[in-house]
Amino acid sequence: MKILHYALGFPPERTGGLVKYSLDLMNEQISQGHEVVMVFPGRVNFLKREPYFKFGKRQNIPYAELVNSLPLPLIGNIKNPKDFMKHTDSKIFINLLESEKPDVIHIHTLMGLYGEFLEEAKKHNIKIVFTTHDYFGISPHPKMYLAGHDFVDDRKYDIWNNIRPYGSKTIKLRINQLSIYPSLRALVKKLKKSSALMNDLPEQTGWSTESDFDFQVLKKYYLSMLKCVDIVHFNSSVSKKVYEQFLPHMTWKTATISISSNNIERSGKVLLSNKKIDSIAYIGPYTEEKGFFEFLKFVKVFESENPNISFFVMGDNSSVDIEKVTDLGRYNQGSFKKYINKIDLVILPSQWHETFGLIATEVLSTGTKVIVSNKMGASDIVPNWLQFDDMCNINFEYIENKETIINIISPGEHFEKISKLYVSLSS
């Protein structure tokens, strides 16, 4: 089978769960004998305004880099919506599709993508799969979360009418498409290591009900792209619920398949044993939407009643200087294995409706217990007694004494399910 993926690109320019998952999937498909090509939004060529493709091979994956893609809101929000829905000549996409002749196109994000690409794919009768890594497309913000406010649970206010004040100029967003960006990012992090302090800012209120015309046009632009999709791969019941809430009239086929990771320690049946909790950790970026500050508030209260418990945070370059909390910083796969041996329980208190959360699977695969917010898609694979809606209601004594076996799906099993999804498109 010939599979054309549209994803964000390669490390170090692009990072995160979407990038890792899409590359793992492509490499697995190549190893199984499929032909794979990755299209990704690449660099900006200020000397040539129109988009064009640059071809090559990287990390064993043939690619078509879309130079001069639409802007990528990776380091900020959209401020000028017209810049994100510019039209272009369909010829470059026609040439790509007719030269590559893919059997299926797998879309991992709408960022940077011209609507003409999907329109031409439909005209060429090429089936399209879309994986819901985030909410970009039904929201101008991938997490549908602004200033401490979750717009998924808000039936009164539309995030499209409220994001403009939080937006960045397009020229700023273009910085991450410059070839020097990875080096620039590394230099900035080296020179200035920010400090993650307690977030005492109240949740923003007083949102607007007035329609923002340009953003409503952009909303329709992405909707027209999503209408080209044949089947949606929801990576959790959480993402399925959110997409169907905001797109109730879509008639596409759907499949809900939890995702896996090449970083899991072991798959199959994994024992979560009864074990005294002497150490608790938070893993992830030190950000509000991930629940980092909620974790610090929890530590402040819980530590006063349980002074012998150790607390750790890991997953970010920002420094944390808080008594009783050990900051392990960023980690790689090797250091993760070393750190996780120090930890008895991980808490993932995500505040946004996180579509999955691969770190939960990776921790569980080591036999370490993980408590997740019930807003997280990873709750699909976590027993009910390891889920919470409020950290104040967590019964640590019960968790400590509870033993169970969970099933961790292997990357191979997951990728086989995706292959069957492709095949179902032809039936």
C-alpha positions as CSV (number, residue, x, y, z in Angstrom):
1,M,0.0,0.0,0.0
2,K,1.2,3.5,-0.7
3,I,0.5,5.8,2.2
4,L,1.0,9.6,2.2
5,H,1.1,11.1,5.7
6,Y,0.7,14.8,6.5
7,A,2.4,15.6,9.8
8,L,4.3,18.4,11.5
9,G,7.8,17.1,10.5
10,F,11.0,15.8,12.2
11,P,12.8,16.5,15.4
12,P,14.6,18.7,16.4
13,E,12.5,21.2,14.5
14,R,9.2,19.7,15.7
15,T,8.6,17.9,19.0
16,G,5.8,16.5,21.0
17,G,3.5,13.5,21.0
18,L,2.0,14.1,17.5
19,V,5.5,14.1,16.0
20,K,6.6,11.0,17.8
21,Y,3.5,9.0,17.1
22,S,3.4,9.9,13.4
23,L,7.1,9.0,12.9
24,D,6.7,5.7,14.8
25,L,3.7,4.8,12.7
26,M,5.5,5.6,9.4
27,N,8.6,3.6,10.4
28,E,6.5,0.6,11.4
29,Q,4.6,0.8,8.0
30,I,7.9,1.0,6.1
31,S,9.2,-2.1,8.1
32,Q,6.0,-3.9,7.0
33,G,6.7,-3.3,3.4
34,H,4.4,-0.3,2.7
35,E,5.5,2.7,0.7
36,V,5.4,5.8,2.8
37,V,5.9,9.5,2.0
38,M,5.6,12.3,4.6
39,V,4.4,15.7,3.6
40,F,5.1,18.4,6.2
41,P,4.9,22.2,6.5
42,G,8.5,23.3,6.2
43,R,10.6,26.3,5.8
44,V,9.8,29.8,4.6
45,N,11.5,31.1,1.4
46,F,11.0,34.8,1.4
47,L,12.4,35.1,-2.1
48,K,9.7,32.9,-3.6
49,R,6.2,33.6,-2.3
50,E,4.3,30.6,-3.8
51,P,4.4,27.2,-2.1
52,Y,6.5,24.4,-3.6
53,F,7.8,20.9,-2.7
54,K,11.3,20.0,-1.8
55,F,11.9,16.2,-1.8
56,G,14.4,14.1,0.2
57,K,14.8,11.4,2.7
58,R,15.3,11.7,6.5
59,Q,15.3,9.2,9.4
60,N,14.6,6.5,6.8
61,I,11.4,8.3,5.7
62,P,10.9,9.8,2.2
63,Y,9.5,13.3,2.4
64,A,8.0,16.2,0.5
65,E,8.6,19.4,2.4
66,L,6.0,22.0,1.7
67,V,8.0,25.2,1.5
68,N,5.9,28.3,2.1
69,S,3.1,26.4,3.8
70,L,0.4,28.4,5.6
71,P,1.6,29.7,9.0
72,L,2.0,27.3,12.0
73,P,0.6,28.6,15.3
74,L,3.0,26.5,17.4
75,I,4.5,29.3,19.6
76,G,1.4,31.4,19.9
77,N,-2.2,31.9,18.9
78,I,-3.7,33.2,15.7
79,K,-4.2,37.0,15.5
80,N,-4.7,37.5,11.7
81,P,-7.0,34.8,10.5
82,K,-6.8,35.8,6.8
83,D,-3.2,34.7,6.8
84,F,-4.3,31.1,7.6
85,M,-6.7,30.6,4.7
86,K,-4.9,32.0,1.7
87,H,-5.6,30.2,-1.6
88,T,-2.9,28.9,-3.8
89,D,-2.6,27.2,-7.2
90,S,-3.8,23.6,-7.0
91,K,-1.3,22.5,-9.6
92,I,1.5,21.7,-7.1
93,F,-0.9,19.3,-5.3
94,I,-2.2,17.8,-8.5
95,N,1.5,17.1,-9.5
96,L,2.3,15.6,-6.1
97,L,-0.7,13.3,-6.1
98,E,-0.3,12.1,-9.7
99,S,3.4,11.4,-9.2
100,E,3.1,9.7,-5.8
101,K,-0.3,7.9,-6.5
102,P,-1.1,7.2,-2.8
103,D,-3.8,4.7,-1.9
104,V,-4.6,6.6,1.3
105,I,-3.7,10.0,2.8
106,H,-3.3,10.1,6.6
107,I,-3.7,13.6,8.1
108,H,-2.3,14.2,11.6
109,T,-2.9,18.0,11.7
110,L,-4.5,20.8,9.7
111,M,-1.7,23.2,10.6
112,G,0.0,24.7,7.6
113,L,-2.2,22.8,5.1
114,Y,-3.8,24.5,2.2
115,G,-7.5,23.5,1.6
116,E,-6.6,22.8,-2.1
117,F,-4.6,19.8,-1.1
118,L,-7.6,17.9,0.3
119,E,-9.9,19.2,-2.4
120,E,-7.6,17.7,-5.0
121,A,-7.3,14.4,-3.1
122,K,-11.1,14.1,-3.2
123,K,-11.1,14.8,-6.9
124,H,-8.5,12.1,-7.4
125,N,-10.7,9.7,-5.3
126,I,-8.0,9.2,-2.7
127,K,-9.3,8.1,0.7
128,I,-8.4,10.4,3.7
129,V,-7.9,9.4,7.3
130,F,-7.7,12.0,10.0
131,T,-6.2,11.4,13.5
132,T,-7.5,13.7,16.3
133,H,-4.2,14.5,18.1
134,D,-5.7,17.8,19.2
135,Y,-8.6,20.2,18.5
136,F,-7.0,22.5,15.9
137,G,-9.6,22.9,13.1
138,I,-12.6,22.8,15.4
139,S,-10.8,25.4,17.5
140,P,-8.1,28.0,16.7
141,H,-6.2,26.8,19.7
142,P,-5.1,23.1,19.7
143,K,-6.3,22.6,23.3
144,M,-9.4,24.7,23.2
145,Y,-8.2,26.3,26.4
146,L,-7.4,30.0,27.1
147,A,-6.3,31.8,30.2
148,G,-7.4,29.0,32.6
149,H,-10.7,28.6,30.8
150,D,-11.9,25.4,29.1
151,F,-14.1,26.2,26.2
152,V,-15.1,22.5,25.7
153,D,-17.3,22.8,28.8
154,D,-18.5,26.2,27.9
155,R,-21.7,26.2,25.9
156,K,-22.1,30.0,26.0
157,Y,-18.9,31.4,24.6
158,D,-17.2,30.5,21.3
159,I,-13.4,30.4,21.5
160,W,-13.3,31.6,17.8
161,N,-14.8,34.9,19.0
162,N,-12.3,35.3,21.9
163,I,-8.9,34.3,20.7
164,R,-7.8,37.5,18.9
165,P,-6.6,39.3,22.0
166,Y,-4.3,36.4,22.8
167,G,-3.0,36.1,19.2
168,S,0.6,36.7,17.9
169,K,1.5,38.5,14.7
170,T,1.9,36.1,11.9
171,I,5.6,37.1,11.4
172,K,6.3,35.9,14.9
173,L,4.7,32.6,14.2
174,R,6.8,32.3,11.1
175,I,10.0,32.2,13.2
176,N,9.6,28.5,13.9
177,Q,9.7,27.8,10.2
178,L,13.1,29.3,9.8
179,S,16.0,26.9,9.2
180,I,17.9,28.5,12.2
181,Y,15.0,28.0,14.6
182,P,16.2,24.8,16.4
183,S,19.6,26.5,17.1
184,L,17.9,29.7,18.1
185,R,15.5,27.8,20.5
186,A,18.4,25.9,22.0
187,L,20.4,29.1,22.5
188,V,17.5,30.9,24.2
189,K,16.9,28.0,26.6
190,K,20.6,27.9,27.4
191,L,20.9,31.6,28.1
192,K,17.6,32.0,29.9
193,K,16.3,29.2,32.0
194,S,12.9,30.4,33.2
195,S,11.4,29.7,36.6
196,A,8.1,28.0,37.0
197,L,6.3,29.8,39.9
198,M,2.9,29.2,41.5
199,N,0.2,30.5,39.2
200,D,-2.0,32.7,41.3
201,L,-3.8,34.3,38.3
202,P,-7.6,33.9,38.4
203,E,-9.4,32.2,35.6
204,Q,-10.3,34.8,32.9
205,T,-14.0,35.7,32.8
206,G,-16.1,38.2,30.9
207,W,-15.7,36.5,27.5
208,S,-17.3,38.0,24.5
209,T,-20.5,36.8,22.8
210,E,-19.9,39.2,19.8
211,S,-19.1,37.4,16.6
212,D,-15.6,37.9,15.2
213,F,-16.4,37.7,11.5
214,D,-12.9,36.9,10.2
215,F,-12.4,34.0,12.7
216,Q,-15.9,32.7,11.8
217,V,-14.8,32.6,8.2
218,L,-11.6,30.7,9.2
219,K,-13.8,28.3,11.2
220,K,-15.7,27.5,8.0
221,Y,-12.5,27.1,6.1
222,Y,-11.3,24.3,8.4
223,L,-14.8,22.8,8.4
224,S,-14.6,22.6,4.6
225,M,-11.3,20.7,5.0
226,L,-12.7,18.3,7.5
227,K,-15.6,17.6,5.2
228,C,-13.1,16.0,2.8
229,V,-12.2,13.4,5.4
230,D,-13.5,9.8,4.9
231,I,-12.8,8.3,8.3
232,V,-11.8,9.9,11.6
233,H,-9.5,8.0,13.9
234,F,-10.4,9.2,17.4
235,N,-7.5,8.4,19.7
236,S,-9.8,8.3,22.7
237,S,-13.5,8.5,23.8
238,V,-12.6,12.0,25.1
239,S,-11.6,13.3,21.7
240,K,-14.6,11.5,20.1
241,K,-17.0,13.2,22.5
242,V,-15.5,16.7,21.9
243,Y,-15.4,16.4,18.1
244,E,-19.0,15.1,18.0
245,Q,-20.1,17.9,20.4
246,F,-18.8,20.6,18.1
247,L,-19.5,18.8,14.8
248,P,-22.8,17.1,15.4
249,H,-23.8,16.9,11.8
250,M,-20.7,15.2,10.3
251,T,-21.4,12.0,8.5
252,W,-17.9,10.6,8.3
253,K,-17.0,7.1,9.4
254,T,-15.2,6.9,12.8
255,A,-13.1,4.5,14.8
256,T,-11.9,4.9,18.3
257,I,-8.4,3.4,18.8
258,S,-6.2,4.1,21.8
259,I,-2.6,4.9,20.7
260,S,0.6,3.3,21.7
261,S,4.3,4.3,21.9
262,N,7.7,2.8,21.0
263,N,8.8,4.1,24.5
264,I,6.7,1.6,26.5
265,E,8.6,-0.7,28.7
266,R,6.5,-3.7,28.1
267,S,3.1,-4.6,26.5
268,G,0.5,-7.2,27.4
269,K,-0.5,-7.8,30.9
270,V,1.2,-5.6,33.4
271,L,0.8,-5.9,37.2
272,L,0.1,-2.8,39.3
273,S,1.0,-4.1,42.7
274,N,-0.1,-2.9,46.1
275,K,2.8,-0.7,47.3
276,K,3.3,1.9,49.9
277,I,3.4,5.4,48.4
278,D,6.5,7.1,49.5
279,S,7.0,9.3,46.4
280,I,4.6,11.1,44.0
281,A,5.5,12.8,40.7
282,Y,4.1,15.0,38.1
283,I,5.3,14.4,34.5
284,G,4.8,16.9,31.7
285,P,5.3,20.5,30.7
286,Y,5.1,23.0,33.6
287,T,2.0,24.6,32.2
288,E,-1.4,25.6,33.5
289,E,-3.4,23.5,31.0
290,K,-1.5,20.4,31.9
291,G,-2.4,20.9,35.6
292,F,1.1,21.6,36.8
293,F,0.0,24.4,39.1
294,E,-2.8,22.3,40.4
295,F,-0.2,19.7,41.3
296,L,1.9,22.2,43.2
297,K,-1.2,23.3,45.2
298,F,-1.9,19.7,46.0
299,V,1.7,19.2,47.2
300,K,1.4,22.2,49.5
301,V,-1.7,20.7,51.2
302,F,-0.8,17.0,51.1
303,E,2.8,17.5,52.3
304,S,1.7,19.2,55.5
305,E,-0.2,16.0,56.4
306,N,2.3,13.5,55.0
307,P,5.8,15.0,55.7
308,N,7.7,11.8,54.8
309,I,6.5,11.7,51.2
310,S,8.9,12.8,48.4
311,F,7.6,14.9,45.5
312,F,9.1,15.2,42.0
313,V,8.3,17.1,38.8
314,M,9.9,16.3,35.4
315,G,9.4,17.1,31.8
316,D,10.3,20.8,31.3
317,N,13.4,23.1,31.1
318,S,11.9,25.6,33.5
319,S,13.3,25.5,37.0
320,V,11.2,24.8,40.1
321,D,12.4,26.1,43.4
322,I,9.8,24.9,45.8
323,E,10.6,23.3,49.2
324,K,9.9,19.5,49.2
325,V,9.7,19.3,45.4
326,T,12.6,17.9,43.4
327,D,12.8,19.1,39.9
328,L,14.2,16.5,37.5
329,G,13.9,18.7,34.5
330,R,13.7,17.4,30.9
331,Y,14.3,13.7,30.3
332,N,15.1,11.3,27.6
333,Q,14.2,7.6,27.4
334,G,17.3,6.6,29.3
335,S,16.8,9.1,32.2
336,F,13.1,8.4,32.3
337,K,13.8,4.7,33.2
338,K,16.2,5.9,35.9
339,Y,13.8,8.4,37.4
340,I,10.7,6.3,37.3
341,N,12.4,3.8,39.6
342,K,12.3,6.5,42.3
343,I,8.6,7.1,42.0
344,D,5.6,5.1,43.4
345,L,2.8,7.1,41.9
346,V,2.4,9.6,39.1
347,I,-0.4,12.2,38.9
348,L,-1.5,13.7,35.6
349,P,-4.0,16.4,36.4
350,S,-4.7,17.7,32.9
351,Q,-7.1,20.7,32.9
352,W,-7.9,20.5,29.2
353,H,-9.7,17.7,27.4
354,E,-6.4,16.0,26.5
355,T,-7.0,13.8,23.5
356,F,-4.9,11.0,25.0
357,G,-1.6,11.5,26.9
358,L,1.0,8.9,25.9
359,I,3.0,9.4,29.1
360,A,0.3,7.6,31.0
361,T,0.8,4.5,28.9
362,E,4.6,4.7,29.2
363,V,4.5,5.0,33.0
364,L,1.9,2.2,33.4
365,S,4.1,-0.1,31.2
366,T,6.7,0.1,33.9
367,G,4.3,-1.2,36.6
368,T,4.0,2.3,38.2
369,K,0.5,3.5,39.1
370,V,-0.8,6.6,37.4
371,I,-3.8,8.7,38.5
372,V,-5.3,10.7,35.6
373,S,-7.8,13.5,35.3
374,N,-11.0,12.1,33.9
375,K,-10.6,14.8,31.2
376,M,-7.7,12.9,29.7
377,G,-8.2,10.5,26.8
378,A,-5.8,8.1,28.6
379,S,-8.6,7.4,31.0
380,D,-9.8,4.8,28.4
381,I,-6.9,2.6,29.5
382,V,-6.9,3.5,33.2
383,P,-9.1,1.7,35.8
384,N,-11.9,3.9,37.3
385,W,-10.2,3.9,40.7
386,L,-7.1,5.6,39.1
387,Q,-9.2,8.5,37.7
388,F,-10.3,11.7,39.4
389,D,-12.3,14.9,38.8
390,D,-10.8,16.7,41.8
391,M,-7.5,15.9,43.4
392,C,-9.0,16.6,46.8
393,N,-11.1,13.4,46.4
394,I,-8.3,11.0,45.7
395,N,-8.3,8.1,48.1
396,F,-4.5,7.5,48.4
397,E,-4.9,4.7,51.0
398,Y,-7.2,2.8,48.7
399,I,-4.8,3.2,45.7
400,E,-1.9,2.2,47.9
401,N,-3.5,-1.1,48.9
402,K,-5.1,-1.9,45.5
403,E,-3.6,-4.5,43.1
404,T,-4.7,-5.1,39.5
405,I,-3.5,-6.2,36.1
406,I,-3.9,-3.9,33.1
407,N,-3.4,-4.6,29.4
408,I,-0.9,-2.4,27.5
409,I,-1.4,-2.5,23.8
410,S,1.9,-2.9,21.9
411,P,2.9,-0.5,19.1
412,G,2.7,-3.5,16.6
413,E,-0.9,-4.3,17.7
414,H,-1.9,-0.6,17.4
415,F,-0.4,-0.2,14.0
416,E,-2.1,-3.3,12.8
417,K,-5.5,-1.7,13.8
418,I,-4.6,1.4,11.8
419,S,-3.8,-0.8,8.7
420,K,-7.2,-2.4,9.1
421,L,-8.7,1.1,9.2
422,Y,-7.1,1.8,5.8
423,V,-8.4,-1.4,4.3
424,S,-11.9,-0.6,5.6
425,L,-11.9,2.5,3.4
426,S,-12.0,0.3,0.2
427,S,-15.0,-1.8,1.4
